[in-house]
Amino acid sequence: MSLLRFGSVLLLFGCSLGAPRSFSVDYKNDCFQKDGEEFRYISGSIHYSRIPRVYWKDRLLKMYMAGLNTIQTYIPWNFHEESPGLYNFSGDRDLEYFLQVAQDVGLLVILRPGPYICAEWDMGGLPAWLLNKKDIVLRSSDPDYLAAVDKWMGKLLPMMKPYLYQNGGPIITVQVENEYGSYFACDYNYLRHLSKLLRSHLGNDVVLFTTDGAGIGYLKCGSIQDVYATVDFGPGGNVTAAFEAQRYAEPHGPLVNSEFYTGWLDHWGSPHSVVSSAIVAKSLNEMLAMGANVNMYMFIGGTNFGYWNGANAPYGAQPTSYDYDAPLTEAGDLTEKYFAIREVIRMYHKIPEGPVPPTTPKYAYGTVVMKKLQTISDALEKLSFSGPVKSAYPQTFIELNQAFGFVLYRTALPVDCSAPTPLSSPLNGVRDRAYVSVNGVAVGILERDKAITVNVTGKAGSQVDILVESMGRINYGHNINDFKGLVTNMTLGNETLKGWTMYSLNIDEAIRQGLLSETKPTASPQPAALSPPTFYKGSFIIPDCIPDLPQDTYIQLPKWRKGQIWINGFNLGRYWPSRGPQVTLFVPANILSTAAPNNVTVLELEEAPCSSGPCSVVFTATPILNATVQSDHKQHGRLFVRDGFL
């Protein structure tokens, strides 16, 4: 066996040829100790779940070249266990490969395994199937919740143990839960259970920590004995006062800001959050001058592909882009903020020599003409693999065994409605947006907290279709038990509607299998304010004779209103340019092909610009994330303050 391979085997089994590796909290000298020497981390957050695997090394290398010695990442439970007992750690979910790449690049890792992570991720990373027990108390000592947590951690943590620093891996600290002091339960037994669970799997040498807002009120319920308490806060405030809150819980030990916000989150219908490079650099400099350990959240935000975005209360869903105005853009591009941060770090820490990996090139593939396929109603048998479910009253997504996406609810008008009659969700039970049609004609939209009634007309027996879209589960606060679908009864006038047929839709699988077909051309319909949800398809060829293609790109949908996009069967996410601020969606090169035509499928939920002739989508090289928002929606909360904080 070669000496190189022998050394690799030793590291794999937690051994080394020199002194044992160690990482600990030094309470006497108010610092961390790594291998017996004082250590300070300068870290940045990156979520592997928001970045295609092929780009992990590029993004991590750019973080390393900025002067970071550590990265921080969340583990979204629902990303790996979408159905109970079925685990997925392959492809873009290959967590172990991500940790190995981080170590190969030269970065240490701060691991945040949850089970709750927030992260502006659907349900804060908790799997929706937990809601099968309707009255479950999430993030508490509820026995059903703890049983699921124990089973999940029993799968995850043994996988993580070889990657602990003392075992030859990159992981130096592991978080217990996340910002628990901002949650209503304040269940110390729950935190004790988690800390014991982590230690039982990872050993007593691992440094466990908590993270909470920089206020004593948060730390009272968020910190626990024998777990190191840290705080989080954004730029522009009083750094000294913020760390004084940490000193309330930890009189001695290293100063740690576990989430120093380089930007902030977005919501549909509010302007794109922007935080100046100068403010970020100034506060970072203040913290580093104090000797503090800092993790920048986010250093790269990435993308909420598919249906993974979260939402905040009062209900406001986050867009597909999680750009976060971070030092590296959604697509991994270098920014002014990146270099400003790098210059601050340079004052305290040696920057690696050599060139910074460049911004990845983008290519504008141009216009793609789209053809109309079937409506949701027309394609129902192809989209609903499980078939119809009949019930007197509507059932929720969870009751229908549907985690994400769309469910079609169908009933009939029980009486003649010759005059406009209100179809209502009087208890605000539409979660989150519903597209209503009568006998195939679109009549209106219901929206959670905003529109609970539409007027309908039709004869008794007319077919009423209500396509309900989950826009993302609440990820923060006491409303994270966020049921989807029609969660209360619907009324027509004063009468409760009964006799429902429900169809769980697996649109992703239907598109992957190419099941949708074109409709026969008909006479051009008159332009309408609203159309029934309809699929459209187009394709484009990338010449293989042009070198360095395919490249990353962005897709823009001029005059389209709201829907979902798939390219070559990959679910890019939601578009909603009519509400903004995001207009373009990031298209990573790895989902494109030069060997075959690239198929673009669009599900337009409201009205495609196709009624007056050909319609198209456009591939451009420039992102638009900060478009003027034509909406009555106000800014959702303040920068660096989540609604629901104490």
N, C-alpha and C positions, 0 to 999 in steps of 0.2 A: 504494500500500500504506500503511495507517495506521501511525503510529509505534508503536502497541502491537503490531501484528502483526509489524512489522519487528524489534522487540526480541525477540519470541518466536522468530523465525527465527534471529536471531543466537545466542541461548542454545542453541537446538537443535543448532547446529553448533559449540558449544563456544567461542563468541566472546562478548565483552561490550563495552559502550561505554566502560567504564572500564579499570582495571588488570586484568591476568589474575588469575583466581581461583587460589588455591594452598592446599594443606594439607600439612603436613609435621611431622616430629618435630624438636623443638629440644633437642638433647642438651646444649647449653651452659646453657640456663636451665631444664632439667628440665620441659618443657611441650610441648604442641602449639602450632603456629603456623598460624593461619588468616588468609589474606590479609595476612601480615606482622605480625599481632598475636597476642599470647598468647591461647590458647583452652583452655577446659576443658569437656568434655562431661559432662552429667548425663543419662543415657539410661535407657530401659526396653525390655525385650524384648517383642515382639509377633510372633506367627507367623501370617502371612496365611493359611496353610493350615489353621488351626484356627478361623477366623472367616469367616462369610459375607461376600462382597464388599460387600453392601449396608450392612454395619456397619463397614467399614474406616474411613470418615471419622469416624464417631461415636467409635470407640475411639481413633483418633489424635488427635482434637481434645481428648478428655479427658486424654490423656497430655500434650499441649501445655499445657493449662490447669493441670496439676499443677506446671508449671515446668520440664518436660523440654525440652531443646533438640535432643535426638537420640533416635532409636529404633534398636533392633538387631533384625535378623531373619535367620532361617535360610532356606536354599533346599533343600527336600527333593528330591533328584534323582528318587526314585521317584514323587513326586507329579506330575512333568512328563513322565517317560518310563517309563510302566508297561510298555510293550513296546519292544524294541530298535528305535530309529530312528523311533518314533511319538511326536511331541512334542505336549504340550497346554499351552498358555499362555492358555486362554480362560476366561471366567466367573470362578469362584472361584480359578482358577489364573493369573489375569492379573497376573503379577508386575510388569510395567512400569506398569500402571495403579496398583498399590499404591504403587510408588515415587513416581509422579507425585502421588498424593493426599498422601503424606507431605510432599513438597516444598511443595505448595499450602497445607498446614496450617501450614508453617513449621518443619518438623523435618528435621534432617540424618539420615543413615542410616549405620549400621555394618552391612556386609553379610558374612554368613557362608555362603559358597556351598559349603562342604564340600570334597570330595565326600561325606565322612562328617560327620554333624552331631550324632549322638546324639539329643538333644531328646526322649527318651522316645517316639520315633517308630519305626514298624516298620523294623527292620534299620538303625536309625540313619540313615535316608534313602537307603541304598544300595538299588538295585533288586534284587528277588529273582532276576531272570533272570541276574544274575551267577553264580548258583550252578549254572547249566548246566554249567560246568566244576567238577566235584565237588571237586577238590583246590585250587581257587583260593585264594590267600593274599590276603585283602582288606586294604586299607590298607597296601600294600607295593609293591615294585618288580616284582611278578609281571607279566610282559609282557601277559597277557590282561587283567588288571585295569587296567593303565595304558592299554592301547589303548581300553578302554571309557571311562575317565576323560577321555582326550584328546578323544575324539569328543564326549562330553557337554559338556565345557568349551568345545570349539570351537563348539558351538551356543549355549551360555548366555552366555559372556563377551562376545562381540561385541554381544549385546543389552544388556549392562550398561554397556558403555563410554560411551555418551552420557550416562549417569546419574552418572558420576564428578563429583566437585565441580569439578575443574579444567575439566571440559567443560560446566559449567553446571547439573549435576545435584546431587542431595543426598548422594551416597555419599562419605564422607570416609575410611573405612578398609575394608579387605577382609581377612578371616581366611584363613589357610592351614590347611586341615584343621581338627581340633578335638580338644583335650585329648589330643594324640598321645602325650604322656609317660605316659599311663595305659594304653597299649596295649603288648602284648608284643613287637611286631615291632622297634621302635626302629630303623627303617630311614631313615637320614639321606639316602640317595640318593632315597628316595621324597619326602621333604620338599623336597629340592633340585629334583626334577622338578616338583613342584607350584608352587613359587615361580617357577621359570623359565616354566612354563606360564601362570601368572597375569600375569606381566610381559609375556610375548609378546603377550597379547591386550589387556591394559589399559595397558601402557606403564610406563616406569621411574619416573614421578612418583607413582604410587599408593602410599599407605602400607599395607604388608602387615603383619599381626601374627599371633601365635600366642596361644593361651589354654591354660593348664595349671593344675592344682591348686597351691596356695600351699605347695609344698615342693620342696626342691632335687632330690629324687629324680624328680619329675615333669618339671622343667625340663631335666634332663640329656638326656632323649630327646625332649622336646617342642619345645625351642627350636632355632633354626638361624640361622646368620650372615646378616645383612642383612634379617632379618625381625624386627620389634619384638616382644619377649616380654612378655606380660601374664599375670596370675594371676586365679584366681577363688576366692572363699571366702564363707561365710555370716556372718550376724550373731552377736554374742555372744562372739566369740573375740578374740584379741589382734591388732588391726589392724596395729600396728607390726611385729610378728613376721612377719605374712603378707606385708607389703610388702618386708621384708628378703629374703624368698625371691625376689621379683622383682628386687631389686637385685643378687642373685647373678648373674642373667643379663644385666641391664641396669643397670650402675652409674650411668648417667645417662639422662635422658629422663623423660617424665611417669610418675607412678604411675598404674596402671590396674588396677581390679578389673572384669574383663569379665563376670563373673557374680556379682553380689552377690544372694544368695538371699533373696527376700522371703517365701518359703514353701518347700514341698518337694513332691515327687511322691508319688502314692498307688499302692497295689497292691490288687487284689481280696483280701479277707480280712484286711486290716490297717486300723487306724483311720485316718481322714482326718487328714492332716498339718496342723497349725496352728502358726503362729509368731506371737508377740505383736507388736502394732504398736509397743510401747515398745522392745522389743529391736531391731527393725529400724530404728526412728528413731534410737536411740542410736548404733548402729554406723555408720549413714549419716552422722550428724553428725560422728563422729570422722574418717571418711574425707574428707569435704568440708573439714573444718577443716585437714587436712593438705595441701589443694590437690589431692587425688587426683581422677582421672576415674573415674566409676562408672557401670556399667550394671546396672540392677536386673532380675534374672531370677527370675520373670517380672513384668512390670507388668500384663499380662493374659494368662492362660493359654489360655482358649478350650476347644475341644471336639475330641476324637478321633472325628469322625464316621466312619461306615462301619467299615472294618477297619484304620484307620491307627495305632492305639495300638501302643506297643512293649512290651517286657518286660525284666526283669533276671534275672540268674543269682545264686543258684539260682532256677529258673524261677518268676517271679511276674509276671503280666501287669498292665499298667496299665489302669485303668478308662476308660470313655468320656469322663468329665469330666477336663479338664486344668485345673481351677480353680486349683490350686497355692496356695490361700490368698493369692492375689495382691491388690494394691491395687484392681484392677478385677476383679470376679467373672467367672466363665465367661460370663455374659450381659452383661458390661460394666457392672455395677452399681457405683456409688460405695460405698466402705467406709470404716470408721474408719481403716484403714491408709492409704488414699489421702490422707485429709486430714492424717494425722500426717506423712506423707512430704512433703506440700506445705508444711507449716509449717517443716520442716527446710530444704527448698530455699529457702524465702523468706528465710532468714538469709544466703544466699550469692548469690542470683540473683534478679533481678526477675521476679515472677510476672506473667503476662499479665493485663491488666485485662478485666473483663467476667464474666458468669456462667459457671459450669461447666455443660456440657450435663448435663441430669438423667438419672438412672437411667431406662432405657426401661420403660414400663409393661408389666405382665404381666396376663394374663387367664385366669381359671379357666373353661374351657369345659365342665367337668363330666364326667359319666360317659358312656362310650360302650360299648354292649353289643357283645360280640364273638361271632361265629358260627364254628363249626368248618369249616375247609376240608379239604384233603387232607393226608395224611401225606407226608413226603419220599418214602417208597417208592412210594406211590400216584401221585405226581406226577412220577416220575423222568423220563419221556420229555419232559415239558414243561420240566424244570429242566436237563437235560443236553443242551445244544445240539450238543455234539461227539459224543455217542453213547458207547457202551460201549468200553472198552479191556480186552482180555484179556491176562493174563500169568500165568506159573507162580507168581510171587511178587509181593507188593505193590510198587507204584511210588510214589515221592514226588510231592508236589504239583508240583514243578518238572518232573519227568519227564512229568507229565500236562499240562504247560503251564498250570498253575493257580497264580496268585500268592497269592490270599487266599481266605477264606471256608471252604467245605466241599467235601469229596469223599466219596462213598459207596463203600465197599469191600464187595464181595459174594463170598461163597464158600458152600460147603455142608459140613455135618458129614460127615466121611468114615466115621464109625462110629456105631453106636447109643450114646447117652449116657443110659441110663435112670437112672443115679445122677448127681448134680451133678459135672461134670467141669471142671477149670480151663481156661479160655480165657485165654491169657497173652501178654504182650509181655515175654519174659524179659530182653531187653536194653534195656528202658525206651524202646521205639521209638515210643510214641504221642506225636505232636506236634500238638496239645497235649491234646486232650480227645476222647474217643470214646464214642458212644452205641450200645450193642450191643443188637440184637434178634434173636430166633430165630423164624422163621415169623411175623413181624410183631408179636411180643410182646416188649416191652422187658424186658431181663434185667439190665442193669447199666451202669456208667460206668467207663471207664478214664481215668486222668489222669496226665499226665507227672509223674514223680518221686514220685507219691503213691499211685496205685492201678494196679498192673500186671496184675491178675488179676480175672476175674469167673467165676463158676460157671454153666455152661449145661447144659441137658438137651434131649433131642430124638432123633428117629430119624435114622439115616443118610440123607443127602440133604436134611435140613432146611436151609432157607435162612438163612444168617447174614449180617446186614447190620451193618456198622460205619460209622457216620457220623462222620467225623473233622473236627474244627473246629480251624482255626488260630486261636489266641488272641492272636497278635501275635508278631513275631520279636524276639529279644533285640537290644537297641539299644546295649549297652555291654559292653566287655570282650572277651575272646578268643573268646567263643562266638557272635559275630554271624553266622557262617555257619550260620544256623539253618534247617535243612531241615524241611519240614512234611509231615504225613500219617503213614502207617505207614512209618517209615524203617528198620525191621528186620522180620524175619519174625515171624509169630504162631504159637503152638503150641496144640494141643488135647491136654491131658495131656502126654505126651512126644513127640507127633508134630507135625512142622512142617506147617502148613496150606499147601496148594497149590491152584492152579486159581482165580485171582482174576479177577473182573470189576469194573472201576472206572469210576465216573461222575464226571467233573468237573461241578460244579453252578454254573450262572450264575443264582443266585437273584435277584440285583438286576434282571437283564434280564427274567426271567420275571414279576416283580412289575410292572415298568414296563409290560410288554405286557398285563397283566391276564390271564395264562394260567391262574391257579389257580382251581379251581371248588369250589363247596360240596359237601359229602357229604350223602347222603340221611339223614334222621333215622333212628336205630336205637334199639332199647331201651336205656335208660340203662345204661351199663356200671358194673360195680362199681368204686368208687374203688380206684386202684392206687398203689403207692409210686412208680411210674415208668411213663411212657407213651412210645410212639415219637414222635420229633420230628414235630411237626404244625403246620400253618399255621392262623391264625385271622384273621378280618377283621371290621372294623366301619367305620362312617362317621358323620360329624357335619356339621351345617350351621352356618356362621357367618352370622348375619343381616347382610345388607348395609345394613339400615336403621339399624344402630347405628354411630355415627361412630367413627373411629379404630380400627376393627377391619380386618384381624386384628392381634393383638398377640402378642408372645412368650408362651410358656407352658412348662410342664413336664409330662411324662407320667409317671404312676406306675402300677405294675402290682401291685395288692394280691393277694397269695397266688400270683402267678406266680413261677416259680423261676429260670429262666435262658433267655436267648434273644437274638433280634435284632429290631429294630423298624424298619419303613419307614412314612413318612407321605407320601402322594402320590408314591410311588416313590422318595423320598429316604431313603437309609440313615442313620438317626439314630445307630446304634451298638448296642453290647451292653447288656443289662440283666442283673443278677445280684443282686437284693436279698437272696436267701437267704445270700449270702456277704458282701455289703456291701464298703466302707462306702457306696457310691453307691446311692441308691434311685430318684431321679427322673432323667430325661434332659431336657436342654434342647432345646426346640423353637423355632427362630427363626421369626419371623412370615413371613419371605419364602417359606417352603415351604408356607404355608397359603393358602387361597383363600376369598373371599366369593362368588365367581361360580359355584361348583360344590361338591358334597359333598366333604369331605376324607376320603380313604380311609386307614385305619390297618391295616397288616398286621403280624402278630406271628408269628415262628417260635419256638414254645416247644419247647425241647429235652428237657425233663425231665418236667414235669407241670403242665398248666394247671388252674386251679380251676374246671373246667367239667363235671366228671363228675357233680356233684350238682345241676346246674341252670345257669342263665345265668351267664356270667362277663363281666367288664368291665375296662376300663382307665379311668383317671381323669386328666383334665387339671386341673392345679392351678397356682396363682400363686406357690407357694413351693417352692424347691428343698430336697432332703434329700440331703446329701453326706456326712454324718457319723453315719450310723445305727449302732446297736449291732451289732457284728459277731458273729454266732453261728458261730464257727469255731475250729478248733484252730490256725489260722495265727497265727504271732507277727508282731510288727512287722517288716517287711522292711527290715533295715538301720537305720542311725542317720540322723538329720537331717543334711543337708549332706554325707553320706558315701555315695558309691555303692559297692556291693559290687564288688570287683575293683580298687579303688584300690591303689596300691603301699603 
